[in-house]
Amino acid sequence: MSAEKQPLSVVLPPRLFIAAGLPASAQEFLDGTVQSVAAQWPATAVRWTASGHHHLTLRFLGDTEAARVPALTRLVDGIATAAAPFQLKLGSPGVFPANGPAKVLWMGLRPDAGEAQLRLLQQQLERGLQNLDWAAETRPYRPHLTLGRVRAGPHQPLHDWHRAAAAATHSFRVTEILLMHSELHPAGARYKRVHSAPLVGT
């Protein structure tokens, strides 16, 4: 009697992205902001970012073969070595898309010297990734921290979101660049560090 065939397990390439690291104080502040804002919305209206999983994306990479990860870590290390730590401040809340039904609720950054440094890092990463044969990013870079994703169905008017989130003011120091792994779950994405590179420039 022939052995019963076992189903083959399929290992998919990890979904990766590069982000500016957030200190614990910033994570805690954003967790508190989510709790405060979520209390004013119906419980099922928004899938809020899980505690401790806030991140400031510099470049989304998507499914990435393991063989490409060493080159990514070298790129991140090289950029971080030449960059000094810098300060960021939360700015105004916003939504994506800007027109039409909102799908993403986010906090922006104040346009100052720190935000300019963040954009410089992003531009350096973009050039480096293209040198590693990544397709060029066609969308303009909009630095933001996603706090929630709006589910289908009735929800609070957006002026309630802007009013509730506008009072959130906080500054934090960026001291590292992270290569992150995004794992999709029914309750939302979860993120794990693949590599961290401290900013050691002067």
C-alpha positions in Angstrom: 0.0 0.0 0.0 1.5 3.3 -1.1 2.3 5.9 1.5 -0.2 8.8 1.6 1.2 11.9 0.1 1.9 14.7 2.5 1.1 18.3 1.5 4.1 20.4 0.7 4.8 23.4 2.9 5.4 26.6 1.0 7.9 29.1 2.5 7.2 32.5 1.1 9.9 35.2 1.0 9.6 37.6 3.9 7.9 41.0 3.4 10.6 43.5 4.4 10.8 47.3 4.8 13.3 49.8 6.1 12.3 52.2 8.9 13.7 54.8 11.2 13.8 53.3 14.7 11.4 54.8 17.3 12.5 54.9 21.0 10.4 53.3 23.7 9.1 56.7 24.8 7.7 57.4 21.3 6.1 54.0 21.2 4.4 54.6 24.5 3.2 58.0 23.5 1.7 56.7 20.3 0.1 53.8 22.2 -1.5 56.4 24.5 -2.7 58.5 21.6 -4.3 55.4 20.0 -6.1 54.6 23.3 -7.4 58.1 23.6 -8.6 58.4 20.0 -10.0 54.9 19.8 -12.3 55.6 22.7 -14.1 58.1 20.6 -14.8 55.7 17.7 -17.1 52.6 17.4 -15.1 49.6 18.6 -15.2 47.9 15.1 -14.7 51.0 13.0 -10.9 51.0 12.9 -8.1 48.4 13.1 -5.7 50.3 15.3 -1.9 49.7 15.2 -1.0 47.2 17.9 0.9 48.4 21.0 4.6 48.7 20.4 4.3 48.2 16.6 4.4 51.8 15.4 7.0 52.5 12.8 8.3 55.3 10.5 8.8 53.7 7.1 11.6 54.9 4.9 11.1 52.3 2.1 8.8 49.3 1.7 10.6 46.4 -0.1 7.9 43.7 -0.2 8.7 40.0 -0.7 12.5 39.7 -0.6 14.6 36.6 -1.3 17.0 35.7 1.6 20.0 36.0 -0.8 19.4 39.7 -1.1 19.3 40.4 2.7 23.1 40.7 3.2 23.3 43.4 0.5 20.4 45.2 2.2 22.2 45.1 5.6 25.4 46.5 4.1 23.5 49.3 2.5 21.7 50.2 5.8 25.0 50.0 7.7 26.8 52.3 5.2 24.1 55.0 5.4 23.8 54.8 9.2 27.6 55.1 9.7 27.6 58.5 7.9 24.4 59.8 9.6 24.1 61.5 13.0 21.1 61.0 15.3 18.4 63.6 14.9 15.2 64.9 16.5 11.7 64.6 15.1 8.5 66.2 16.2 4.9 65.0 15.6 2.9 67.2 13.3 -0.7 67.3 12.1 -2.9 64.2 11.7 -3.9 63.2 8.2 -5.7 60.5 6.2 -5.0 58.4 3.0 -6.4 59.0 0.5 -6.6 62.7 1.0 -9.8 62.8 -1.1 -12.6 60.2 -0.8 -13.3 57.7 1.9 -10.4 57.5 4.3 -8.6 54.2 4.6 -5.6 55.1 6.8 -5.4 57.4 9.8 -1.9 58.8 10.4 0.2 61.3 12.3 2.6 63.5 10.3 5.9 65.1 11.3 6.7 68.8 11.8 8.6 70.1 8.7 11.9 71.1 10.4 15.6 70.2 10.3 14.9 66.8 11.7 12.3 66.0 9.1 14.8 67.2 6.4 17.4 64.7 7.8 14.8 61.9 7.6 14.1 62.8 3.9 17.8 62.8 3.2 18.1 59.3 4.6 15.2 58.2 2.5 16.8 59.6 -0.7 20.1 57.9 0.1 18.3 54.6 0.6 16.4 55.0 -2.6 19.6 55.6 -4.6 21.3 52.6 -2.9 18.3 50.3 -3.5 18.3 51.2 -7.2 22.0 50.4 -7.3 20.9 47.0 -5.9 18.5 46.6 -8.8 15.3 47.5 -6.9 12.7 49.2 -9.0 12.5 52.9 -8.4 9.7 54.1 -6.0 7.3 56.1 -8.1 5.2 57.6 -5.3 6.5 60.8 -3.5 7.8 60.1 0.0 5.2 61.1 2.7 6.7 60.5 6.2 4.0 59.4 8.6 3.1 57.1 11.4 0.1 54.9 10.7 -2.2 54.8 13.8 -5.2 52.9 12.3 -6.8 51.5 9.2 -10.5 52.2 8.7 -12.7 49.2 8.1 -15.7 49.2 5.7 -19.0 50.5 7.1 -20.2 53.5 9.1 -17.6 55.3 11.2 -16.9 58.6 12.8 -16.7 61.8 10.6 -13.1 62.6 9.9 -13.3 66.0 11.6 -13.5 63.9 14.8 -10.3 62.2 13.9 -8.5 65.5 13.2 -9.8 67.1 16.4 -8.9 64.1 18.6 -5.4 63.6 17.2 -4.4 67.2 16.8 -3.6 67.5 20.5 -0.9 64.8 20.2 2.4 66.6 20.5 5.7 64.8 21.1 9.3 64.9 20.1 11.7 61.9 19.9 15.2 61.1 18.9 16.1 58.8 16.0 19.2 56.8 16.6 19.0 53.8 14.3 17.8 52.5 11.0 16.0 49.2 11.0 15.4 46.4 8.5 12.1 45.0 9.4 10.0 41.9 8.7 6.2 42.3 8.3 4.1 39.3 9.2 0.4 39.4 8.2 -2.1 38.2 10.7 -5.9 38.4 10.8 -5.8 40.9 13.5 -3.2 43.0 11.6 0.5 43.1 10.7 3.2 42.3 13.3 6.8 43.5 12.9 10.1 42.0 13.8 13.6 43.4 13.5 15.9 41.7 11.0 18.8 44.1 11.4 19.5 47.4 13.2 22.2 50.0 12.3 22.9 52.8 14.8 23.4 56.3 13.5 27.0 57.1 14.5 27.9 60.1 12.3 28.8 63.5 13.6 
